[in-house]
């Protein structure tokens, strides 16, 4: 029995040493990657010679640790990234889809695209793909394809179909997935979710402000990342961020270990920033 106890103690000590060694290696690798990303961000910053340009880069690793939180081209008057809340727009599509969980089958769900009237409000897509069999514009698409073409009609249809009569449930789920989200109403006497106009806007990612960190961490959720095939870059149209017209996008490193939210005012395009940030 004495020999058994001694053996166990030796095994426990060996396991502890191995665990400490793995932890040190992991920390070393993380610091190396952090340093490499930091150097790349500095390099990217050198292309900004136009004083009117501004670049915000926020990077989080798969554990949710904030790796980079940079503002390039800041003249001292920019609001810190941690204080910025953005309107998600198209970036809301995978979040709302993930909120439905197992309630839908993404392999079979079809959504209306093109244009549709919602209780007196007509919503239309700016781009509608052509059906190769008929040569006519498509009137519906599988949900994943509708998300890839950033269809506002499909986004509205998704919310209208699954949450029109369960609006409080949508609010609760979005608040859980996007901590700190604030909803605004065009009708102050009728707070947001109770009227169709505001509800349509929420379905399309408008009428709300989401902290940058909150939105980026949401994209690290397995249910959201899975919908994006673990790494497709998501673009979004121009919007106003801290008084500057900007482009916002979220994307992943090739190995899926990092997710980045990039806001660019003027030049370069976000895709160019991603290429430099996550190049092999």
PASEBA-1860 file (N, C-alpha, C; in nm, 3 decimals):
! residues 280
1> XXXXXXXX> 0.084/-0.120/0.000/0.000/0.000/0.000/0.087/0.125/0.000 ~ 0.200/0.118/0.080/0.289/0.232/0.087/0.350/0.261/-0.049 ~ 0.389/0.152/-0.119/0.447/0.167/-0.253/0.345/0.228/-0.350 ~ 0.218/0.185/-0.339/0.113/0.236/-0.427/0.092/0.385/-0.406 ~ 0.089/0.428/-0.280/0.070/0.569/-0.250/0.187/0.650/-0.303 ~ 0.309/0.597/-0.289/0.427/0.668/-0.337/0.423/0.682/-0.488 ~ 0.380/0.574/-0.553/0.369/0.576/-0.699/0.267/0.680/-0.744 ~ 0.156/0.683/-0.673/0.052/0.781/-0.707/0.105/0.923/-0.693
9> XXXXXXXX> 0.179/0.947/-0.585/0.234/1.081/-0.563/0.328/1.120/-0.675 ~ 0.411/1.023/-0.718/0.503/1.051/-0.829/0.427/1.082/-0.958 ~ 0.319/1.007/-0.981/0.239/1.030/-1.101/0.173/1.167/-1.097 ~ 0.120/1.204/-0.979/0.058/1.335/-0.966/0.159/1.446/-0.990 ~ 0.282/1.426/-0.936/0.386/1.528/-0.954/0.423/1.541/-1.101 ~ 0.434/1.423/-1.168/0.468/1.425/-1.310/0.360/1.495/-1.393 ~ 0.233/1.465/-1.362/0.122/1.530/-1.432/0.123/1.681/-1.410 ~ 0.155/1.721/-1.287/0.159/1.864/-1.256/0.268/1.933/-1.337
17> XXXXXXXX> 0.387/1.868/-1.346/0.497/1.925/-1.423/0.461/1.935/-1.571 ~ 0.397/1.831/-1.622/0.356/1.832/-1.763/0.255/1.943/-1.789 ~ 0.159/1.957/-1.695/0.057/2.062/-1.710/0.120/2.200/-1.710 ~ 0.216/2.220/-1.618/0.284/2.350/-1.611/0.363/2.376/-1.737 ~ 0.427/2.269/-1.790/0.504/2.285/-1.913/0.415/2.320/-2.030 ~ 0.298/2.253/-2.040/0.204/2.282/-2.150/0.152/2.424/-2.137 ~ 0.125/2.465/-2.012/0.075/2.600/-1.992/0.176/2.704/-2.034 ~ 0.306/2.678/-2.001/0.411/2.772/-2.039/0.426/2.778/-2.190
25> XXXXXXXX> 0.420/2.659/-2.255/0.429/2.657/-2.401/0.314/2.731/-2.465 ~ 0.193/2.711/-2.406/0.075/2.777/-2.459/0.087/2.928/-2.444 ~ 0.133/2.972/-2.323/0.150/3.115/-2.300/0.254/3.173/-2.395 ~ 0.362/3.096/-2.416/0.468/3.143/-2.505/0.418/3.160/-2.647 ~ 0.339/3.061/-2.694/0.284/3.067/-2.829/0.188/3.184/-2.843 ~ 0.104/3.205/-2.740/0.008/3.315/-2.743/0.081/3.449/-2.750 ~ 0.187/3.466/-2.669/0.262/3.590/-2.669/0.329/3.612/-2.804 ~ 0.380/3.504/-2.864/0.443/3.514/-2.995/0.342/3.559/-3.101
33> XXXXXXXX> 0.223/3.500/-3.098/0.119/3.537/-3.194/0.072/3.680/-3.169 ~ 0.058/3.718/-3.042/0.017/3.854/-3.009/0.118/3.954/-3.062 ~ 0.247/3.922/-3.043/0.351/4.011/-3.091/0.351/4.023/-3.242 ~ 0.324/3.911/-3.310/0.320/3.911/-3.456/0.204/3.995/-3.507 ~ 0.087/3.981/-3.443/-0.028/4.062/-3.482/-0.003/4.210/-3.457 ~ 0.060/4.240/-3.344/0.090/4.379/-3.311/0.183/4.441/-3.415 ~ 0.284/4.363/-3.457/0.377/4.412/-3.559/0.306/4.435/-3.692 ~ 0.213/4.346/-3.725/0.140/4.362/-3.851/0.049/4.484/-3.847
41> XXXXXXXX> -0.012/4.510/-3.731/-0.096/4.628/-3.718/-0.013/4.754/-3.734 ~ 0.108/4.755/-3.676/0.197/4.870/-3.693/0.232/4.889/-3.840 ~ 0.256/4.776/-3.908/0.291/4.783/-4.050/0.174/4.838/-4.132 ~ 0.055/4.791/-4.100/-0.065/4.838/-4.170/-0.082/4.989/-4.148 ~ -0.050/5.034/-4.028/-0.066/5.175/-3.996/0.021/5.265/-4.080 ~ 0.135/5.213/-4.128/0.226/5.296/-4.207/0.168/5.335/-4.342 ~ 0.066/5.264/-4.389/0.007/5.299/-4.520/-0.087/5.418/-4.508 ~ -0.118/5.458/-4.383/-0.209/5.569/-4.363/-0.132/5.701/-4.364
49> XXXXXXXX> -0.129/5.762/-4.480/-0.061/5.891/-4.493/-0.162/6.005/-4.501 ~ -0.288/5.969/-4.520/-0.395/6.068/-4.529/-0.449/6.094/-4.389 ~ -0.438/6.218/-4.343/-0.478/6.249/-4.207/-0.628/6.231/-4.185 ~ -0.705/6.227/-4.296/-0.850/6.210/-4.281/-0.889/6.064/-4.264 ~ -0.794/5.973/-4.288/-0.823/5.831/-4.277/-0.815/5.786/-4.132 ~ -0.891/5.682/-4.100/-0.883/5.623/-3.967/-0.913/5.475/-3.977 ~ -0.842/5.397/-3.900/-0.858/5.252/-3.898/-0.872/5.205/-3.755 ~ -0.977/5.129/-3.728/-0.996/5.067/-3.598/-0.983/4.916/-3.616
57> XXXXXXXX> -0.900/4.854/-3.534/-0.881/4.708/-3.541/-0.899/4.651/-3.402 ~ -0.993/4.557/-3.391/-1.013/4.485/-3.265/-1.003/4.336/-3.296 ~ -0.913/4.266/-3.226/-0.890/4.123/-3.249/-0.910/4.048/-3.118 ~ -0.983/3.938/-3.124/-1.009/3.853/-3.007/-0.971/3.710/-3.044 ~ -0.908/3.638/-2.950/-0.875/3.498/-2.980/-0.990/3.407/-2.942 ~ -0.974/3.279/-2.969/-1.084/3.184/-2.954/-1.130/3.168/-2.809 ~ -1.049/3.214/-2.714/-1.089/3.207/-2.573/-1.164/3.332/-2.529 ~ -1.176/3.430/-2.620/-1.243/3.554/-2.587/-1.150/3.661/-2.534
65> XXXXXXXX> -1.019/3.634/-2.537/-0.920/3.731/-2.488/-0.897/3.840/-2.592 ~ -0.899/3.965/-2.549/-0.876/4.077/-2.638/-0.727/4.085/-2.669 ~ -0.692/4.063/-2.796/-0.553/4.058/-2.838/-0.506/4.195/-2.890 ~ -0.591/4.262/-2.964/-0.556/4.392/-3.020/-0.675/4.485/-3.012 ~ -0.647/4.611/-2.983/-0.753/4.710/-2.972/-0.694/4.844/-3.015 ~ -0.675/4.859/-3.146/-0.595/4.970/-3.199/-0.677/5.070/-3.277 ~ -0.632/5.195/-3.271/-0.684/5.301/-3.356/-0.566/5.362/-3.430 ~ -0.566/5.355/-3.562/-0.459/5.410/-3.644/-0.512/5.535/-3.715
73> XXXXXXXX> -0.433/5.640/-3.712/-0.477/5.765/-3.774/-0.552/5.852/-3.676 ~ -0.538/5.820/-3.546/-0.609/5.894/-3.442/-0.534/6.023/-3.411 ~ -0.601/6.133/-3.421/-0.539/6.262/-3.389/-0.565/6.302/-3.244 ~ -0.618/6.210/-3.167/-0.642/6.238/-3.027/-0.788/6.262/-2.993 ~ -0.871/6.282/-3.094/-1.011/6.312/-3.066/-1.104/6.195/-3.089 ~ -1.050/6.079/-3.127/-1.135/5.964/-3.155/-1.184/5.899/-3.027 ~ -1.309/5.854/-3.029/-1.365/5.781/-2.916/-1.297/5.644/-2.910 ~ -1.252/5.599/-2.792/-1.189/5.467/-2.781/-1.281/5.357/-2.833
81> XXXXXXXX> -1.222/5.253/-2.889/-1.301/5.142/-2.944/-1.398/5.084/-2.842 ~ -1.353/5.076/-2.716/-1.438/5.017/-2.612/-1.562/5.100/-2.584 ~ -1.561/5.225/-2.628/-1.674/5.314/-2.604/-1.766/5.326/-2.726 ~ -1.726/5.265/-2.838/-1.803/5.275/-2.962/-1.911/5.168/-2.966 ~ -2.033/5.209/-2.997/-2.143/5.115/-3.023/-2.187/5.136/-3.167 ~ -2.198/5.029/-3.243/-2.226/5.040/-3.386/-2.361/4.977/-3.421 ~ -2.415/5.024/-3.531/-2.537/4.964/-3.587/-2.494/4.846/-3.672 ~ -2.536/4.724/-3.641/-2.481/4.606/-3.708/-2.524/4.586/-3.853
89> XXXXXXXX> -2.645/4.632/-3.892/-2.687/4.613/-4.031/-2.679/4.468/-4.074 ~ -2.613/4.442/-4.189/-2.601/4.306/-4.242/-2.535/4.210/-4.144 ~ -2.452/4.261/-4.055/-2.384/4.176/-3.959/-2.481/4.108/-3.863 ~ -2.606/4.153/-3.862/-2.706/4.093/-3.774/-2.762/3.962/-3.830 ~ -2.750/3.940/-3.960/-2.812/3.823/-4.023/-2.770/3.692/-3.955 ~ -2.640/3.659/-3.946/-2.604/3.532/-3.882/-2.638/3.527/-3.733 ~ -2.641/3.644/-3.667/-2.675/3.648/-3.525/-2.821/3.609/-3.505 ~ -2.908/3.669/-3.585/-3.050/3.638/-3.574/-3.078/3.494/-3.614
97> XXXXXXXX> -3.007/3.445/-3.716/-3.025/3.307/-3.760/-2.981/3.211/-3.649 ~ -2.867/3.241/-3.585/-2.818/3.156/-3.476/-2.913/3.159/-3.357 ~ -2.983/3.271/-3.337/-3.075/3.283/-3.223/-3.189/3.183/-3.230 ~ -3.216/3.131/-3.350/-3.326/3.037/-3.367/-3.287/2.894/-3.329 ~ -3.157/2.870/-3.319/-3.109/2.740/-3.275/-3.162/2.625/-3.360 ~ -3.214/2.523/-3.293/-3.264/2.405/-3.362/-3.406/2.422/-3.414 ~ -3.459/2.542/-3.400/-3.597/2.564/-3.445/-3.608/2.561/-3.597 ~ -3.496/2.575/-3.666/-3.500/2.573/-3.812/-3.393/2.480/-3.867
105> XXXXXXXX> -3.415/2.436/-3.988/-3.320/2.353/-4.060/-3.261/2.438/-4.172 ~ -3.137/2.481/-4.155/-3.076/2.571/-4.254/-3.055/2.504/-4.390 ~ -3.062/2.372/-4.394/-3.043/2.303/-4.521/-3.168/2.305/-4.608 ~ -3.282/2.335/-4.548/-3.407/2.332/-4.624/-3.483/2.466/-4.625 ~ -3.449/2.555/-4.533/-3.524/2.680/-4.521/-3.502/2.770/-4.643 ~ -3.612/2.813/-4.705/-3.609/2.907/-4.817/-3.665/3.041/-4.769 ~ -3.604/3.150/-4.815/-3.650/3.283/-4.776/-3.682/3.367/-4.899 ~ -3.783/3.449/-4.887/-3.822/3.540/-4.993/-3.711/3.643/-5.015
113> XXXXXXXX> -3.681/3.676/-5.141/-3.589/3.783/-5.176/-3.654/3.868/-5.284 ~ -3.587/3.972/-5.326/-3.639/4.058/-5.432/-3.708/4.179/-5.374 ~ -3.838/4.168/-5.349/-3.912/4.274/-5.281/-4.039/4.215/-5.221 ~ -4.085/4.277/-5.114/-4.206/4.229/-5.048/-4.265/4.340/-4.963 ~ -4.397/4.340/-4.954/-4.469/4.438/-4.873/-4.493/4.380/-4.734 ~ -4.452/4.456/-4.632/-4.475/4.415/-4.493/-4.566/4.517/-4.427 ~ -4.693/4.486/-4.423/-4.792/4.574/-4.359/-4.779/4.718/-4.406 ~ -4.774/4.736/-4.537/-4.770/4.870/-4.593/-4.632/4.926/-4.618
121> XXXXXXXX> -4.529/4.855/-4.578/-4.391/4.899/-4.603/-4.325/4.802/-4.702 ~ -4.282/4.855/-4.815/-4.221/4.770/-4.917/-4.069/4.772/-4.902 ~ -4.011/4.655/-4.893/-3.866/4.640/-4.882/-3.814/4.571/-5.007 ~ -3.704/4.621/-5.062/-3.652/4.566/-5.187/-3.501/4.544/-5.178 ~ -3.454/4.440/-5.245/-3.310/4.412/-5.255/-3.250/4.491/-5.370 ~ -3.128/4.537/-5.351/-3.060/4.610/-5.458/-3.003/4.515/-5.563 ~ -2.979/4.391/-5.522/-2.924/4.292/-5.616/-3.001/4.161/-5.601 ~ -3.051/4.111/-5.711/-3.125/3.984/-5.712/-3.061/3.891/-5.814
129> XXXXXXXX> -3.013/3.774/-5.773/-2.952/3.681/-5.869/-3.053/3.626/-5.969 ~ -3.002/3.586/-6.082/-3.086/3.531/-6.189/-3.092/3.379/-6.176 ~ -3.213/3.326/-6.191/-3.231/3.181/-6.190/-3.175/3.125/-6.320 ~ -3.073/3.037/-6.313/-3.011/2.986/-6.436/-3.105/2.902/-6.521 ~ -3.212/2.850/-6.462/-3.304/2.765/-6.538/-3.410/2.845/-6.612 ~ -3.453/2.954/-6.552/-3.560/3.032/-6.615/-3.511/3.162/-6.678 ~ -3.391/3.207/-6.636/-3.340/3.333/-6.686/-3.407/3.453/-6.623 ~ -3.491/3.429/-6.521/-3.563/3.536/-6.452/-3.504/3.559/-6.313
137> XXXXXXXX> -3.526/3.676/-6.254/-3.477/3.701/-6.119/-3.538/3.602/-6.020 ~ -3.458/3.554/-5.927/-3.506/3.462/-5.823/-3.602/3.534/-5.730 ~ -3.704/3.464/-5.684/-3.794/3.523/-5.586/-3.773/3.465/-5.447 ~ -3.688/3.362/-5.436/-3.654/3.304/-5.307/-3.520/3.232/-5.319 ~ -3.453/3.217/-5.204/-3.324/3.149/-5.201/-3.311/3.070/-5.071 ~ -3.226/2.966/-5.070/-3.195/2.899/-4.943/-3.137/3.002/-4.847 ~ -3.163/2.987/-4.719/-3.126/3.088/-4.621/-2.977/3.120/-4.623 ~ -2.892/3.020/-4.642/-2.748/3.046/-4.641/-2.705/3.129/-4.761
145> XXXXXXXX> -2.767/3.103/-4.876/-2.735/3.182/-4.995/-2.789/3.324/-4.982 ~ -2.907/3.337/-4.922/-2.964/3.470/-4.899/-2.875/3.552/-4.807 ~ -2.813/3.486/-4.710/-2.722/3.555/-4.619/-2.596/3.599/-4.693 ~ -2.549/3.516/-4.786/-2.427/3.551/-4.860/-2.446/3.672/-4.949 ~ -2.569/3.693/-5.000/-2.590/3.810/-5.088/-2.641/3.930/-5.008 ~ -2.647/3.916/-4.875/-2.687/4.026/-4.786/-2.824/4.082/-4.822 ~ -2.922/3.995/-4.836/-3.056/4.037/-4.876/-3.134/4.095/-4.758 ~ -3.169/4.225/-4.763/-3.252/4.283/-4.655/-3.393/4.224/-4.652
153> XXXXXXXX> -3.443/4.183/-4.769/-3.575/4.120/-4.772/-3.570/3.986/-4.697 ~ -3.465/3.908/-4.721/-3.452/3.779/-4.653/-3.436/3.798/-4.503 ~ -3.361/3.899/-4.461/-3.345/3.927/-4.318/-3.479/3.961/-4.255 ~ -3.555/4.046/-4.323/-3.687/4.083/-4.272/-3.779/3.962/-4.268 ~ -3.773/3.881/-4.373/-3.857/3.762/-4.380/-3.825/3.664/-4.267 ~ -3.696/3.651/-4.235/-3.653/3.562/-4.127/-3.715/3.604/-3.994 ~ -3.702/3.733/-3.963/-3.759/3.783/-3.838/-3.910/3.783/-3.838 ~ -3.968/3.821/-3.952/-4.113/3.829/-3.962/-4.176/3.691/-3.944
161> XXXXXXXX> -4.114/3.590/-4.000/-4.169/3.455/-3.994/-4.160/3.394/-3.855 ~ -4.043/3.413/-3.789/-4.019/3.341/-3.664/-4.039/3.424/-3.538 ~ -4.040/3.557/-3.553/-4.050/3.639/-3.432/-4.162/3.742/-3.434 ~ -4.239/3.749/-3.542/-4.342/3.852/-3.548/-4.438/3.844/-3.431 ~ -4.473/3.724/-3.390/-4.564/3.706/-3.277/-4.491/3.669/-3.149 ~ -4.357/3.677/-3.153/-4.276/3.644/-3.035/-4.166/3.748/-3.020 ~ -4.206/3.875/-3.022/-4.108/3.983/-3.026/-4.026/3.994/-2.897 ~ -4.091/3.968/-2.785/-4.018/3.976/-2.658/-3.910/3.868/-2.652
169> XXXXXXXX> -3.938/3.754/-2.715/-3.840/3.646/-2.720/-3.718/3.690/-2.801 ~ -3.741/3.760/-2.912/-3.630/3.811/-2.993/-3.546/3.908/-2.910 ~ -3.612/3.998/-2.839/-3.540/4.095/-2.756/-3.452/4.022/-2.653 ~ -3.510/3.923/-2.586/-3.436/3.850/-2.482/-3.315/3.779/-2.541 ~ -3.335/3.716/-2.657/-3.223/3.642/-2.718/-3.113/3.735/-2.766 ~ -3.150/3.848/-2.824/-3.048/3.943/-2.869/-2.972/4.002/-2.751 ~ -3.041/4.029/-2.642/-2.974/4.083/-2.523/-2.877/3.981/-2.465 ~ -2.910/3.853/-2.478/-2.820/3.747/-2.429/-2.699/3.733/-2.519
177> XXXXXXXX> -2.721/3.736/-2.650/-2.613/3.718/-2.746/-2.527/3.843/-2.762 ~ -2.586/3.959/-2.738/-2.515/4.086/-2.758/-2.525/4.171/-2.630 ~ -2.451/4.136/-2.527/-2.458/4.213/-2.401/-2.432/4.362/-2.426 ~ -2.515/4.445/-2.367/-2.498/4.589/-2.381/-2.573/4.650/-2.497 ~ -2.644/4.568/-2.577/-2.718/4.622/-2.691/-2.826/4.718/-2.644 ~ -2.841/4.828/-2.717/-2.945/4.925/-2.687/-3.038/4.937/-2.807 ~ -3.168/4.936/-2.781/-3.268/4.948/-2.888/-3.326/5.088/-2.885 ~ -3.338/5.146/-3.002/-3.399/5.278/-3.013/-3.527/5.267/-3.094
185> XXXXXXXX> -3.616/5.362/-3.073/-3.744/5.359/-3.142/-3.767/5.488/-3.217 ~ -3.827/5.475/-3.336/-3.867/5.593/-3.412/-3.998/5.650/-3.356 ~ -4.057/5.573/-3.266/-4.183/5.614/-3.204/-4.164/5.608/-3.052 ~ -4.112/5.716/-2.990/-4.076/5.713/-2.849/-4.189/5.670/-2.756 ~ -4.312/5.694/-2.797/-4.425/5.657/-2.709/-4.462/5.510/-2.722 ~ -4.395/5.442/-2.815/-4.430/5.302/-2.842/-4.301/5.222/-2.851 ~ -4.247/5.183/-2.738/-4.110/5.137/-2.728/-4.075/5.017/-2.816 ~ -4.023/5.050/-2.933/-3.954/4.954/-3.018/-4.029/4.834/-3.067
193> XXXXXXXX> -4.021/4.726/-2.993/-4.070/4.599/-3.042/-4.221/4.594/-3.058 ~ -4.292/4.690/-3.002/-4.438/4.686/-3.008/-4.495/4.734/-3.142 ~ -4.415/4.804/-3.223/-4.469/4.852/-3.350/-4.394/4.788/-3.467 ~ -4.466/4.767/-3.576/-4.411/4.696/-3.691/-4.291/4.767/-3.753 ~ -4.294/4.900/-3.756/-4.187/4.975/-3.820/-4.053/4.948/-3.752 ~ -4.050/4.962/-3.619/-3.925/4.937/-3.547/-3.885/4.790/-3.556 ~ -3.985/4.702/-3.548/-3.955/4.559/-3.555/-3.888/4.524/-3.688 ~ -3.937/4.580/-3.799/-3.874/4.556/-3.928/-3.728/4.603/-3.927
201> XXXXXXXX> -3.703/4.717/-3.866/-3.566/4.768/-3.860/-3.476/4.676/-3.779 ~ -3.527/4.626/-3.666/-3.446/4.535/-3.585/-3.412/4.409/-3.662 ~ -3.506/4.359/-3.740/-3.482/4.239/-3.820/-3.370/4.261/-3.922 ~ -3.351/4.385/-3.964/-3.247/4.418/-4.062/-3.122/4.475/-3.997 ~ -3.117/4.470/-3.864/-2.997/4.515/-3.794/-2.989/4.664/-3.772 ~ -3.101/4.734/-3.783/-3.102/4.878/-3.759/-3.181/4.910/-3.633 ~ -3.175/5.036/-3.590/-3.248/5.076/-3.470/-3.189/5.020/-3.343 ~ -3.060/4.981/-3.349/-2.993/4.930/-3.230/-2.847/4.970/-3.233
209> XXXXXXXX> -2.787/4.978/-3.116/-2.645/5.006/-3.102/-2.581/4.893/-3.023 ~ -2.474/4.835/-3.079/-2.408/4.721/-3.016/-2.261/4.756/-2.990 ~ -2.211/4.739/-2.868/-2.069/4.762/-2.841/-1.982/4.677/-2.932 ~ -1.871/4.734/-2.981/-1.783/4.661/-3.072/-1.739/4.528/-3.013 ~ -1.696/4.528/-2.888/-1.648/4.405/-2.824/-1.759/4.301/-2.817 ~ -1.880/4.345/-2.786/-1.993/4.254/-2.774/-2.023/4.187/-2.907 ~ -2.021/4.265/-3.016/-2.050/4.209/-3.148/-1.942/4.111/-3.191 ~ -1.816/4.147/-3.167/-1.706/4.059/-3.207/-1.708/3.928/-3.129
217> XXXXXXXX> -1.733/3.935/-2.999/-1.741/3.812/-2.919/-1.858/3.725/-2.962 ~ -1.966/3.787/-3.007/-2.080/3.711/-3.056/-2.040/3.628/-3.178 ~ -1.955/3.686/-3.264/-1.910/3.614/-3.382/-1.815/3.499/-3.349 ~ -1.765/3.495/-3.226/-1.682/3.383/-3.183/-1.765/3.267/-3.131 ~ -1.893/3.291/-3.107/-1.980/3.183/-3.062/-1.980/3.072/-3.168 ~ -1.981/2.949/-3.124/-1.975/2.837/-3.218/-2.095/2.835/-3.311 ~ -2.214/2.873/-3.260/-2.333/2.868/-3.344/-2.329/2.973/-3.454 ~ -2.267/3.089/-3.426/-2.254/3.192/-3.529/-2.142/3.156/-3.626
225> XXXXXXXX> -2.026/3.117/-3.573/-1.911/3.084/-3.658/-1.942/2.968/-3.752 ~ -2.019/2.872/-3.704/-2.055/2.757/-3.789/-2.136/2.800/-3.909 ~ -2.226/2.895/-3.890/-2.306/2.946/-4.001/-2.220/3.014/-4.107 ~ -2.105/3.065/-4.063/-2.016/3.137/-4.154/-1.904/3.047/-4.205 ~ -1.923/2.916/-4.192/-1.824/2.819/-4.239/-1.688/2.841/-4.172 ~ -1.691/2.894/-4.051/-1.569/2.909/-3.974/-1.472/3.012/-4.024 ~ -1.510/3.100/-4.118/-1.409/3.197/-4.158/-1.438/3.287/-4.274 ~ -1.555/3.291/-4.328/-1.581/3.381/-4.441/-1.591/3.525/-4.392
233> XXXXXXXX> -1.523/3.616/-4.461/-1.529/3.755/-4.419/-1.667/3.812/-4.449 ~ -1.717/3.892/-4.358/-1.848/3.952/-4.373/-1.831/4.102/-4.395 ~ -1.882/4.153/-4.506/-1.874/4.296/-4.532/-2.006/4.364/-4.500 ~ -2.002/4.492/-4.480/-2.123/4.569/-4.454/-2.109/4.706/-4.516 ~ -2.220/4.763/-4.561/-2.216/4.891/-4.628/-2.166/5.002/-4.538 ~ -2.135/5.115/-4.598/-2.081/5.229/-4.523/-2.180/5.278/-4.418 ~ -2.125/5.327/-4.309/-2.206/5.386/-4.204/-2.124/5.492/-4.134 ~ -2.186/5.567/-4.047/-2.116/5.671/-3.974/-2.066/5.616/-3.841
241> XXXXXXXX> -1.935/5.624/-3.819/-1.875/5.581/-3.693/-1.793/5.696/-3.638 ~ -1.835/5.748/-3.525/-1.764/5.858/-3.460/-1.746/5.978/-3.553 ~ -1.852/6.004/-3.632/-1.849/6.120/-3.720/-1.779/6.100/-3.852 ~ -1.735/5.977/-3.881/-1.666/5.949/-4.007/-1.740/5.841/-4.085 ~ -1.755/5.861/-4.216/-1.816/5.758/-4.300/-1.720/5.640/-4.309 ~ -1.767/5.524/-4.272/-1.677/5.409/-4.256/-1.737/5.281/-4.310 ~ -1.649/5.185/-4.337/-1.689/5.049/-4.373/-1.654/4.957/-4.258 ~ -1.747/4.867/-4.225/-1.727/4.775/-4.113/-1.731/4.632/-4.165
249> XXXXXXXX> -1.641/4.548/-4.117/-1.650/4.406/-4.149/-1.590/4.323/-4.036 ~ -1.630/4.197/-4.032/-1.580/4.102/-3.934/-1.529/3.980/-4.010 ~ -1.418/3.926/-3.967/-1.364/3.808/-4.032/-1.278/3.727/-3.937 ~ -1.233/3.611/-3.985/-1.157/3.518/-3.903/-1.022/3.490/-3.966 ~ -0.924/3.453/-3.882/-0.798/3.405/-3.935/-0.821/3.269/-4.000 ~ -0.730/3.227/-4.086/-0.749/3.101/-4.161/-0.762/2.980/-4.068 ~ -0.693/2.984/-3.954/-0.701/2.870/-3.862/-0.817/2.881/-3.763 ~ -0.893/2.990/-3.772/-1.009/3.007/-3.685/-0.975/3.046/-3.542
257> XXXXXXXX> -0.848/3.075/-3.515/-0.808/3.107/-3.378/-0.838/3.252/-3.342 ~ -0.852/3.337/-3.442/-0.875/3.478/-3.415/-0.994/3.529/-3.496 ~ -1.063/3.625/-3.438/-1.167/3.698/-3.510/-1.134/3.846/-3.498 ~ -1.158/3.920/-3.605/-1.125/4.063/-3.604/-1.243/4.144/-3.654 ~ -1.265/4.258/-3.589/-1.362/4.356/-3.635/-1.281/4.476/-3.682 ~ -1.302/4.515/-3.808/-1.224/4.623/-3.867/-1.318/4.732/-3.915 ~ -1.288/4.854/-3.877/-1.362/4.971/-3.924/-1.265/5.062/-3.997 ~ -1.294/5.092/-4.121/-1.206/5.173/-4.204/-1.282/5.295/-4.253
265> XXXXXXXX> -1.225/5.413/-4.233/-1.278/5.533/-4.295/-1.186/5.570/-4.411 ~ -1.245/5.590/-4.526/-1.173/5.622/-4.649/-1.090/5.504/-4.697 ~ -0.958/5.506/-4.691/-0.876/5.399/-4.748/-0.786/5.340/-4.641 ~ -0.740/5.213/-4.659/-0.772/5.119/-4.766/-0.905/5.048/-4.738 ~ -0.944/4.959/-4.829/-1.064/4.880/-4.807/-1.040/4.776/-4.698 ~ -1.144/4.738/-4.625/-1.126/4.638/-4.518/-1.062/4.508/-4.566 ~ -1.093/4.465/-4.689/-1.036/4.340/-4.739/-0.883/4.348/-4.746 ~ -0.830/4.466/-4.780/-0.685/4.483/-4.786/-0.624/4.474/-4.646
273> XXXXXXXX> -0.696/4.527/-4.547/-0.649/4.520/-4.409/-0.647/4.376/-4.361 ~ -0.753/4.300/-4.391/-0.758/4.158/-4.352/-0.643/4.080/-4.414 ~ -0.614/4.109/-4.540/-0.508/4.036/-4.610/-0.374/4.054/-4.540 ~ -0.347/4.175/-4.494/-0.222/4.200/-4.424/-0.225/4.148/-4.280 ~ -0.339/4.156/-4.216/-0.351/4.118/-4.077/-0.340/3.968/-4.057 ~ -0.406/3.891/-4.143/-0.412/3.747/-4.125/-0.340/3.667/-4.235 ~ -0.249/3.731/-4.306/-0.178/3.657/-4.411/-0.090/3.549/-4.346 ~ -0.063/3.444/-4.421/0.017/3.335/-4.368/0.166/3.373/-4.370
END
